[in-house]
Amino acid sequence: MCHYAHMNRYPLIAHLDPESAKAVRELQRELEVECDTHAVMSEWHPHVSVGSEAWIEDDQVDAYTDRLRAATSGMKPLEILINGINYIDFWSGGSLPDHTPYTVFLGVHLSDELKHLMDAVETVTAKERLFYRMHTPYFPHVALAYKDLSAEGYEIAQKLLRSRRFTLPARLDHFALAKQDETGMFEEFRRIDLQGSAVPK
């Protein structure tokens, strides 16, 4: 896990509701087998990123969570629409060590409510030291394969999914600071319900 002394990086993610997550997971699992790509399955549960990834000192995590909670206070759960399978062979994260430029992902419709959530979150992250800055304009998506997806696997994915149509409504009722555990999986570390409350996980 990448970290500075006494600091950790905290992705800000909104996990999909269980039913929607199951449908996405089946597609991720298919690509893992057919394209020999494992990063998504071993590191992430199905989610949408909602803010930049900041380095936060260990003793400042609660204060950071409180600032995020205040910035999103009063926001309600969101209904989102996941629609379409997309491909990129020039992903900017490919410049990171051990990352390829190939990505397969599901598009997410950028509703006014989702944009409002991201804008509110970014008023907080903008004041922090960032490991990863959110794309602008905001480009919500759900990753299917990335990081270790090879050029060959990328081509296989396109052939495999060429005739597929994927449209799925989903519900986001919270977002969270995620932290990588000892297995390498990013799990919720501080959860912020879209009712304004934040609790430790």
N, C-alpha and C positions, 0 to 999 in steps of 0.2 A: 504494500500500500504506500502510495506517495504521501509524504508528509514532511513538514519542517519540525524542528524541536518544539514540543509543546503546542503544536498546531495540527489541525486536520482540515482537509477539504470537504466541503459539504454540498453535494448536488442538491438542488431543490426540485423535487419531483412530486407528481400527483399520480398515485397508483390507480389503475382502472378498477371499476367495480368487479367483483368476483366472476360474474357471468361473462362479461366482456373480456376480462383477462384470460379466461379459459379459452375462448375462441382465438385470441391472439397467440396464446401459448402453443396451441396446436400448430399454427403456421410457423412459428419460430422453431419448434421441434422438427418439423419437416425439413426446413432449411438446414438445421444443424446436421441432420443425417445425410441429406442429399448433396450438400455443398461443403461439408467438412468445416463448418464454422461453429465455434463454441462460446464466444465471448458473451453474447447476449444471454444465452441460457445459464451461464455460470456466474454472471455478475449482476443481472438485472431482472426484476419482475416487470411485467408489462406496465408502462407508465408514459406520461407526458412530462417533459421538463417544463418548468414554469419560471425559471430564473437562472441567473448566472451562478457559477460555482465558486464560492469564496473560501479563502483560507481563514479559519477562525481559531484564535487561541482557546485552549481547553477551558480556561476560567471565564471566557466570554461567551460561551455557547448559549447559556440561558438568557443573557442580555440580548444577544443577536436574535434568538427566538422571540423574545418579547417585542423587539422592534418589528419583526415580520408580522407578528400577531396584531400589533397596533395598526400597521399599514393596511392590513386586510380585514380589519374589524368590520363586522356587519355583512360581509359577503356571504352569499348563500351558495349551496351546492349547484354545480353546473351540469347541464346536459350538453354533451359534445357529440359531434358526428365524425367518425373515422371513415375515410372514404378514399379508396384507390391505393394501388401498390406502385411504388416509385423507386427509381434507381439513380444513384449518383456515383460516378467514377472519379470525382475530384473532391471528395469530402475534406474539409479543411483540417479535421482532426488527424488526417493521414500524415501530417507533418510531425506528429508526436512519435516518440520511439515505440517501435513494435506495433504501429497502427498502419493499416493499409488505407488507400483512398477510396475503397469500394464500400458502398452502403446500400442496403435494401430497407425500405421503410414504408409505413402506412401514413398517408396524409391525414391531417386533422383540420377540419374547417375552423378558421379563425373567426369565432363569433365575437361580438362586442364584449360579452361577459368574460370570455377567456383572455382577450386582449387587456381588459381592465385589471384582471388578476395579475397578469404578467407585469403590466406597468406599475402596479402598486408594489409588487415584490422588488422590482428593479430600483425603486426609490431607496430601498435599503441596501441592496447588493452593490449599488454604484459607489457607496462610501467605503467598501471593503477592498482588501487585496484579493484579486481574482486569479484563480487557476484557469478558469474557462469563462469567457464572456459569451452571453447569449447572442445568437445571430440577430442582426437587425436588417430589415424588418423581421419581427418575430415569425418563426416558421415552425409551428407546432407539428409534432409527428410522433409516431411510435416506432422505435427501431425493431427491425426483424433480423438483421445481420449487419455487423460492422466490425471494425478493429482487426479481426483475423480473417476476414473474408478475402480470399485470393482472387486473382483475375479469372482463373478457371472457375472457381465457385460462383463468381459474379455472373459469368456467362450461363452457367447451369441454372442459376436462380431465374434469370430472364426467360430461358426456355421453359422451365418448369411452371412458371407463373403467368406465362404470356396470355393465356386465355382465361385467367382467373378474374373474377370481380369480387371485391371485398368492400362491403358497406356495413357499418356497425354503429349503432348508437351506444353511448357509454355515459356513465355518471361519475363525476369527480366531486366527492364530498369533503375532501381534505387535501392538503399537501404536506410535505415533510422534508426536514433535513435528513438526508441519507448518509450513512457511514458504512464503510466497508468492514465486514467482519473478518474473522480469521480464515474463513473459507474463500474469501474474495468476493462474496455477494454483498451488494449494497442493500442494507436494510434500513427501515425507518428508525431514526434515532430521536428526533423530536417531531411530533405530529401536531399540525395546526389544522383544526377543524374549520371548515368554512361556516363557522358560527362565531369565530373570534377567539376560541380557546385553544391553548397549546398544552400538551402533556408529554412527559417523558415516555418513551417506549421501553 
